[in-house]
Amino acid sequence: MLKYNNKLQTLARELRKNMTDAEKKLWSKLSRRQMDGQRFYRQRIIGNYIVDFYCPTSKLVIEIDGGQHYSGKVEQDDRERDRRLNDLGLTVLRFSNLDVLNEVGGVLEHIYLNLK
């Protein structure tokens, strides 16, 4: 079982209540074991991070990124975060909000190909 920082529980709960449109759209396709019978969690705490979506069976993390993730410090922080999650044996997939909103079928196919 992965360790987590329980000080992030309140923030994770708030993020679940205030999902972006892209997160809502993807969650509508991942919830209720719709993806190959796999269970996904949203806004899951892993270590000191809150990931957008997590499938423990496949050790798969899915991140949905807004425009702020594609510049400077945030982009660097995301690379470091991905490296640390990879070190835990997790695969991290990143998609932009626009990918999810405009090409959800392609996003779902990419996720499906990474399920174990």
C-alpha positions in Angstrom: 0.0 0.0 0.0 1.3 3.5 -0.9 1.9 5.9 1.9 0.2 9.3 1.9 0.3 12.6 3.7 -3.0 12.7 5.7 -2.6 16.5 6.0 -3.8 16.6 2.3 -7.2 15.0 3.0 -9.1 18.3 3.3 -7.5 19.6 0.1 -8.2 16.4 -1.8 -11.9 16.5 -0.7 -12.2 20.1 -2.0 -10.6 19.2 -5.3 -13.1 16.3 -5.7 -16.0 18.8 -5.1 -14.5 21.4 -7.6 -13.4 19.3 -10.6 -12.6 21.1 -13.9 -14.9 20.4 -16.9 -12.2 18.2 -18.3 -11.9 16.2 -15.1 -15.6 15.8 -14.9 -15.8 14.5 -18.5 -13.0 12.0 -18.0 -14.4 10.9 -14.6 -17.7 10.2 -16.3 -15.9 7.6 -18.5 -13.6 6.1 -15.7 -16.0 5.9 -12.8 -18.1 2.8 -12.0 -15.4 0.4 -13.4 -16.4 1.4 -17.0 -12.8 1.0 -18.2 -12.1 -2.7 -18.6 -13.5 -3.3 -15.1 -10.7 -1.3 -13.5 -11.4 0.8 -10.4 -10.2 4.4 -10.6 -10.1 6.9 -7.8 -10.2 10.7 -8.2 -8.0 13.2 -6.4 -6.1 10.5 -4.7 -3.3 11.2 -2.2 0.0 9.4 -3.0 2.9 10.4 -0.8 2.9 14.2 -0.7 0.9 14.6 -4.0 -2.7 14.6 -5.0 -3.1 13.0 -8.4 -6.1 13.6 -10.6 -7.0 9.9 -11.2 -5.4 6.7 -9.9 -5.9 3.0 -10.8 -4.2 0.9 -8.2 -4.5 -2.4 -10.0 -2.6 -1.0 -13.0 -0.4 1.4 -10.9 -1.6 4.1 -13.3 -1.8 7.8 -12.5 -3.6 10.1 -14.9 -3.1 13.9 -14.8 -5.2 16.4 -16.6 -3.3 19.7 -17.2 -4.5 23.2 -17.7 -2.5 25.8 -19.6 -0.4 26.8 -16.5 1.3 23.4 -16.6 3.1 24.2 -19.9 5.4 26.9 -18.7 8.5 27.5 -16.5 8.4 26.4 -12.9 5.1 24.4 -13.1 6.4 22.3 -15.9 9.6 21.7 -14.0 7.7 20.7 -10.9 5.5 18.4 -12.9 8.6 16.6 -14.3 10.0 16.2 -10.8 6.6 14.9 -9.5 6.4 12.4 -12.4 9.9 11.2 -11.6 9.0 10.6 -7.9 5.8 8.8 -8.8 7.7 6.7 -11.3 10.2 5.8 -8.6 7.2 4.4 -6.7 6.5 2.0 -9.6 3.7 4.1 -11.0 3.1 5.0 -14.7 2.0 8.7 -15.2 0.0 9.7 -18.2 -0.6 13.4 -18.8 -3.2 15.0 -21.0 -4.2 18.6 -21.6 -7.7 19.9 -20.8 -8.2 20.4 -24.5 -7.3 16.8 -25.3 -9.9 15.5 -22.9 -12.6 18.0 -24.0 -12.0 17.6 -27.7 -10.6 14.1 -28.2 -11.8 12.0 -25.2 -11.9 8.9 -27.4 -8.2 9.1 -28.1 -7.5 9.8 -24.5 -9.5 6.8 -23.4 -7.7 4.6 -25.9 -4.3 5.7 -24.6 -5.4 5.0 -21.0 -6.8 1.6 -22.1 -3.4 0.6 -23.7 -1.7 1.4 -20.4 -3.9 -0.8 -18.2 -2.4 -4.1 -16.9 
